Amino acid sequence: MTALRLICILAACILLCGLCGCGSQAVPPAPVILSVPEPDPDDPADIRSHALLDEMETIRSAVTEEDPGLFSFEDSGDGLTLTAYSGSASRIRVPATIEDKPVRGLACGVFSGLSDLTVLILPDTLTDLEERCLEGCDSLVYLELSALPGDSLSGLFGKAGWEYNHSAIPESLSYICYSGVRVPDRAFAECLHIEALILPDTVESIGTSSFRTCRSLKEIRLPDGLKEIRTCAFLDCGSLTGLSLPDSLERIEDGILTGCVSLAWLDLPFLGSTPDDTPHAFLARQFGAATPEFCEAVPLSLHQVRLTKVSRIEPMAFLHCAGLRHAVLPDGLTVIGDLAFSECSHLKSVTLSRDLETIGKSAFSGCIRLCEILFPDSLKRIDIQAFEKCLSLQKIGLPSRLEFVGNSAFAYCISLNDVTLSGSPVLGDRVFFQTPYAQRRTES
């Protein structure tokens, strides 16, 4: 037997023993470690998290109404004031009526000392909450209410006045649902541990600094009927990741989002204090800037903006918003003003209105990552330098109704190779200067 055959036989025996489990124990495969991927800022749908708000809904739906017989009360004629609770439940939904009479008030001390209470849902009928009615409820996680003693949350826990919110409110309190008609000024200011907030459809106004320095607040659900948000409403809510402002808004005052340095997405009906307030209709105003040039006020974390109601975008509305990656513009919008998105250096995609007619001067100039844009059939005018130096733009189709394309509209778009002309617009000078498309036309 040759040495080579002997080596082969020995190797085969070793392999067979390994497969049969002979000899030493087989090494088990390494465990698969799964990890939850981070949100992708390049995916417009991926960063819109509502996990905490969904958790609030789950908590609320699981709590049933407490036995009315466990409450002592006083009858004032037009309603009842609860004076004591004799139960020991950790989750309580207070009934709206007892003995066919509405529950109107909570007396001082009615829930005091319930150290195991984690969820408390108060009915909308409650309009008179005395101070200290929740004193000692140190494990409270979820609270639903429609009125506040002394216009501040801290009054419920023993110290009235918003300046005590940071110290009087238990650290466990993470979820708030407030259904009053108006959120009072500074009512929840410096509630340092609240993580999620729901304002139901009853709320029409959010006051000045209402949620200022709620530094743990990550998610908010605003009502569809909200009419106004006063200045500094969410000042220094540094953990807030997204906000959807409803179309019902009639007034958005300056600086409502100042210091919201983690904001990743934002839906808003218009820019500025009112729909007619056009001279200062720019995004940076919501973050405390006095003029569009102070664009550094807009956090780099803000990757998505969706406008839902506006009919035109004013000049410089998004000027130098360096973090912006995706913009969605509503149907009904007809004009994008001069320099509207100029130098948005990370902007990758824009969804244009189906009613858009005019794109202003330098509206998208310097958007170096914008790679493709679909123009609607309604478009009539592209002004001068509108897409100048869009270095990544590769393909465009100009619609048949287009009447005019200004000078240097696509100049220095060094990747633009594919242009489709469906009509016969008037073309200015050097429209496609320094583009592969122009070079190919010259050579042909």
C-alpha positions in Angstrom: 0.0 0.0 0.0 1.5 3.3 -1.0 2.0 6.1 1.5 -0.5 8.2 -0.4 -3.3 5.6 -0.1 -2.6 5.1 3.6 -2.9 8.8 4.2 -6.2 8.9 2.3 -7.6 6.0 4.3 -6.7 7.5 7.6 -8.2 10.9 6.7 -11.5 9.1 5.6 -11.6 7.3 9.0 -11.1 10.5 10.9 -13.9 12.2 8.9 -16.3 9.2 9.4 -15.7 9.2 13.2 -16.4 12.9 13.3 -19.7 12.4 11.4 -20.7 9.5 13.6 -20.0 11.3 16.8 -17.1 9.0 17.7 -14.1 10.4 19.6 -14.3 13.9 21.0 -17.7 15.7 21.3 -18.8 17.7 18.3 -18.6 21.5 18.8 -22.1 23.0 18.7 -22.6 25.8 16.2 -22.2 29.3 17.5 -25.5 30.9 18.5 -27.1 33.4 16.1 -27.3 36.8 17.8 -30.2 38.9 16.5 -30.2 42.6 16.8 -32.8 45.2 16.0 -31.5 47.4 13.3 -31.3 51.2 13.8 -33.9 53.3 11.9 -32.7 54.0 8.4 -32.7 57.8 7.8 -32.7 57.2 4.1 -36.0 55.3 4.3 -38.9 57.9 4.6 -41.1 55.3 6.4 -38.5 53.8 8.7 -38.0 56.5 11.3 -41.7 57.3 12.1 -41.9 55.4 15.3 -45.1 55.3 17.4 -44.1 52.5 19.8 -44.7 54.5 23.0 -48.1 55.8 21.8 -49.1 52.3 20.9 -48.1 51.2 24.4 -50.3 54.0 25.8 -53.3 52.7 23.9 -52.7 49.2 25.1 -52.5 50.3 28.7 -55.7 52.3 28.4 -57.8 49.6 26.7 -56.8 47.0 29.4 -58.3 49.0 32.3 -61.9 48.4 33.2 -64.1 50.8 35.2 -63.7 50.6 39.0 -66.6 49.5 41.2 -68.5 52.7 42.1 -69.2 51.3 45.6 -65.5 51.7 46.5 -65.8 55.6 46.3 -67.2 57.9 49.0 -68.5 61.2 47.7 -70.3 64.4 48.5 -73.2 65.6 46.4 -73.2 69.3 45.5 -76.4 69.2 43.6 -75.0 69.4 40.0 -72.5 66.6 40.5 -70.4 64.5 42.9 -67.0 65.2 44.5 -65.1 62.0 45.3 -63.7 62.1 48.9 -62.2 58.7 49.4 -61.4 55.4 47.7 -61.5 52.2 49.8 -60.1 49.8 47.2 -56.5 48.6 46.5 -56.4 48.2 42.7 -53.1 49.2 41.0 -55.1 50.3 37.9 -58.1 52.5 38.3 -60.6 53.9 35.8 -62.8 56.3 37.7 -66.5 56.1 36.6 -68.0 59.1 35.0 -71.2 58.7 36.9 -72.2 57.2 40.2 -75.9 56.7 41.1 -76.8 58.5 37.8 -75.0 61.7 38.8 -71.8 63.0 37.1 -68.5 62.9 38.9 -67.3 66.5 38.9 -64.5 66.7 41.4 -61.7 65.0 43.4 -61.2 66.1 47.0 -57.8 66.5 48.5 -56.3 63.2 49.5 -58.8 61.0 47.7 -56.0 58.8 46.2 -53.2 59.9 48.6 -50.8 57.2 49.6 -51.7 54.6 47.0 -48.1 53.6 46.5 -48.9 50.7 44.3 -51.2 52.7 41.9 -49.7 52.6 38.4 -52.5 53.6 36.1 -55.2 56.2 36.8 -57.8 57.2 34.2 -60.1 60.1 35.2 -63.3 60.8 33.2 -63.8 64.0 31.2 -66.6 65.0 33.5 -64.0 65.9 36.2 -63.5 69.7 36.1 -62.5 70.4 39.8 -59.4 68.7 41.0 -58.2 69.8 44.4 -54.5 69.9 45.3 -52.8 66.9 46.8 -55.4 64.4 45.6 -52.5 62.2 44.2 -49.9 62.9 46.9 -47.9 59.7 47.6 -48.8 57.9 44.4 -45.1 57.3 43.8 -45.5 54.4 41.3 -47.9 56.1 38.9 -46.9 55.4 35.2 -50.0 56.4 33.2 -52.3 59.3 34.0 -55.3 60.5 32.0 -57.1 63.7 33.1 -58.9 66.8 31.7 -58.2 69.4 34.4 -55.3 70.6 36.6 -55.3 72.3 40.0 -53.6 75.7 39.7 -52.9 75.0 36.0 -49.9 72.8 36.8 -49.5 69.1 37.0 -47.5 69.3 40.3 -50.5 70.5 42.2 -51.9 67.0 42.1 -48.9 65.7 44.0 -48.7 68.3 46.7 -47.0 71.5 45.4 -48.9 73.8 43.2 -47.0 75.8 40.5 -45.2 74.7 37.4 -41.8 75.4 39.0 -42.4 72.3 41.2 -43.1 70.0 38.2 -39.5 68.7 38.2 -39.5 67.7 41.8 -43.0 66.9 42.9 -44.0 64.6 40.1 -42.9 60.9 40.6 -40.1 59.8 38.3 -42.2 56.8 37.3 -44.8 58.9 35.5 -44.0 58.3 31.8 -47.4 58.6 30.0 -49.9 61.5 30.0 -53.2 61.9 28.3 -54.6 65.4 28.8 -58.1 66.2 27.4 -58.8 69.8 28.5 -59.9 72.4 26.0 -56.6 74.3 26.4 -53.3 73.2 27.8 -52.4 76.0 30.2 -49.1 78.0 29.9 -46.2 76.0 31.4 -48.7 73.3 32.7 -46.3 70.4 32.1 -43.0 72.4 31.9 -40.0 70.6 33.3 -41.9 67.3 33.7 -38.5 65.6 33.2 -39.6 62.0 33.0 -42.7 62.0 30.7 -41.9 60.0 27.5 -45.2 60.0 25.6 -48.1 62.4 25.4 -51.6 62.2 23.9 -53.9 65.2 23.5 -57.4 64.0 22.4 -59.7 65.9 20.1 -61.1 68.1 22.9 -57.9 70.2 22.9 -57.9 73.4 20.8 -55.0 75.3 22.1 -51.5 74.6 23.5 -50.2 77.4 25.6 -46.8 79.1 25.9 -44.1 76.8 27.1 -46.7 74.2 28.0 -44.2 71.3 27.6 -40.9 73.2 27.9 -37.9 71.1 29.0 -39.8 67.8 29.0 -36.4 66.4 28.1 -37.5 62.7 28.0 -40.5 63.3 25.8 -40.1 61.2 22.6 -43.6 60.9 21.0 -46.6 63.1 20.8 -50.1 62.7 19.3 -51.9 66.0 18.6 -55.7 66.3 18.0 -57.2 66.9 14.6 -59.1 69.9 15.9 -56.1 71.8 17.3 -56.2 75.5 16.3 -53.1 77.1 17.8 -49.7 76.4 19.3 -48.1 79.2 21.3 -44.5 80.1 21.4 -41.9 77.8 23.0 -44.5 75.1 23.5 -42.0 72.3 23.1 -38.8 74.3 23.9 -35.9 72.0 24.8 -37.7 68.8 24.3 -34.4 67.3 23.3 -35.6 63.6 23.0 -38.6 64.4 20.7 -38.1 62.3 17.5 -41.1 63.4 15.4 -44.2 65.6 15.4 -47.2 65.7 13.2 -49.0 69.1 13.3 -52.7 68.8 12.1 -54.2 70.6 9.2 -56.7 72.3 11.6 -54.0 74.6 12.9 -54.7 78.3 12.3 -51.7 79.7 14.2 -48.2 78.4 14.8 -46.1 80.8 16.8 -42.4 81.3 16.6 -39.9 79.0 18.3 -42.3 76.1 19.2 -39.5 73.6 18.4 -36.4 75.5 19.7 -33.9 73.0 21.1 -35.6 69.9 19.7 -32.2 68.6 18.7 -33.3 65.0 18.0 -36.3 65.7 15.8 -36.1 63.3 12.8 -39.4 64.0 11.0 -42.0 66.8 10.9 -45.4 67.2 9.3 -46.8 70.7 9.2 -49.7 72.4 7.3 -47.8 75.7 6.7 -44.8 77.7 7.7 -45.1 80.9 9.8 -47.6 82.1 12.4 -50.6 82.1 10.1 -51.3 80.9 6.5 -51.2 84.5 5.3 -48.0 85.4 7.2 -45.8 85.0 4.1 -42.8 87.4 4.8 -41.4 85.0 7.4 -42.6 81.7 6.2 -39.5 79.6 6.7 -38.7 76.4 8.6 -35.9 77.8 10.8 -38.5 80.1 12.4 -40.1 77.2 14.2 -36.7 76.5 15.7 -36.1 80.0 17.0 -34.4 81.7 14.1 -35.3 85.3 13.3 -34.3 85.1 9.6 -33.8 82.2 7.1 -30.0 82.8 7.1 -29.8 81.4 10.7 -30.5 77.9 9.2 -28.2 76.3 11.9 -31.2 76.5 14.2 -32.8 73.5 12.3 -31.3 70.3 13.7 -29.2 68.1 11.5 -31.3 65.2 12.7 -34.4 66.5 10.8 -34.4 64.1 7.8 -38.1 64.3 6.6 -40.5 67.2 6.2 -44.0 66.8 4.9 -46.2 69.8 4.1 -49.9 69.0 4.1 -51.8 72.2 3.4 -49.8 75.1 2.0 -50.5 76.5 -1.4 -47.1 78.0 -2.0 -43.6 77.7 -0.6 -42.1 81.1 0.1 -38.5 82.1 -0.8 -35.8 80.5 1.3 -38.3 78.4 3.2 -35.8 75.5 3.6 -32.6 77.3 2.8 -29.5 75.4 4.0 -31.4 72.8 5.9 -28.4 70.5 5.7 -29.9 67.4 7.3 -33.1 67.3 5.2 -33.2 64.1 3.0 -36.8 63.8 2.0 -39.5 66.4 1.3 -43.1 65.7 0.5 -45.2 68.6 -1.0 -49.0 68.6 -1.0 -51.4 68.6 -3.9 -52.7 72.1 -4.3 -49.3 73.7 -4.0 -48.6 75.7 -7.2 -45.4 77.7 -6.5 -42.0 76.8 -5.1 -40.3 80.1 -4.3 -36.8 81.3 -5.0 -34.0 79.5 -3.1 -36.7 77.4 -1.3 -34.5 74.3 -1.0 -31.2 75.8 -2.0 -28.1 74.2 -0.5 -30.0 71.4 1.1 -26.9 69.3 0.7 -28.4 65.9 1.8 -31.7 66.2 0.0 -32.2 63.0 -1.9 -35.9 62.9 -2.9 -38.7 65.4 -3.4 -42.3 64.5 -4.0 -43.8 67.4 -6.0 -47.4 68.5 -6.0 -49.5 67.3 -8.9 -50.7 71.0 -9.3 -47.2 72.6 -9.3 -46.9 75.3 -12.0 -43.7 77.3 -11.1 -40.3 76.4 -9.7 -38.5 79.6 -8.7 -34.9 80.9 -9.1 -32.3 78.6 -7.6 -35.0 76.7 -5.8 -33.0 73.5 -5.7 -29.5 74.8 -6.5 -26.7 73.1 -4.7 -28.8 70.0 -3.8 -25.8 67.8 -4.5 -27.4 64.5 -3.6 -30.7 64.9 -5.4 -30.5 62.1 -8.0 -34.0 62.1 -9.6 -37.0 64.2 -9.7 -40.4 63.6 -11.3 -42.0 66.8 -12.7 -45.8 66.9 -12.8 -47.8 67.5 -16.0 -49.0 70.8 -14.6 -45.5 72.4 -14.5 -45.3 75.5 -16.7 -42.1 77.3 -15.6 -38.6 76.4 -14.3 -36.7 79.6 -13.5 -33.1 80.4 -13.8 -30.5 78.2 -12.0 -33.4 76.2 -10.4 -31.3 72.9 -10.3 -27.8 74.3 -10.9 -25.1 72.2 -9.4 -27.4 69.2 -8.6 -24.3 67.0 -9.0 -26.1 63.6 -8.6 -29.1 64.4 -10.8 -29.1 61.7 -13.6 -32.4 61.8 -15.3 -35.3 64.2 -15.9 -38.5 64.3 -18.0 -39.8 67.8 -18.9 -43.6 67.7 -19.3 -45.5 68.8 -22.4 -47.2 71.8 -20.7 -43.8 73.3 -19.8 -43.5 76.8 -21.3 -40.2 78.1 -20.1 -36.8 76.9 -18.7 -34.5 79.7 -17.5 -30.8 80.3 -18.0 -28.5 77.7 -16.4 -31.5 75.8 -15.0 -29.6 72.5 -15.0 -26.1 73.9 -15.4 -23.2 71.9 -13.8 -25.4 68.9 -13.2 -22.4 66.7 -14.0 -24.3 63.4 -13.9 -27.3 64.5 -16.0 -27.2 62.2 -19.0 -30.9 61.5 -19.8 -33.3 64.3 -20.6 -36.8 63.8 -22.2 -38.5 66.8 -23.8 -42.2 66.1 -24.3 -43.1 69.6 -25.5 -41.4 72.7 -27.0 -40.6 75.1 -24.1 -38.6 78.2 -24.5 -35.1 77.4 -23.4 -32.8 80.0 -21.9 -29.1 80.2 -22.3 -26.8 77.4 -21.1 -29.7 75.4 -19.7 -27.7 72.2 -19.7 -24.2 73.7 -19.5 -21.5 71.3 -18.4 -23.7 68.2 -18.4 -23.1 64.9 -20.2 -26.4 65.5 -22.0 -25.2 68.7 -23.5 -21.9 67.1 -24.4 -23.6 64.3 -26.2 -25.9 66.7 -28.1 -22.8 68.7 -29.2 -21.0 65.7 -30.4 -24.1 64.5 -32.4 
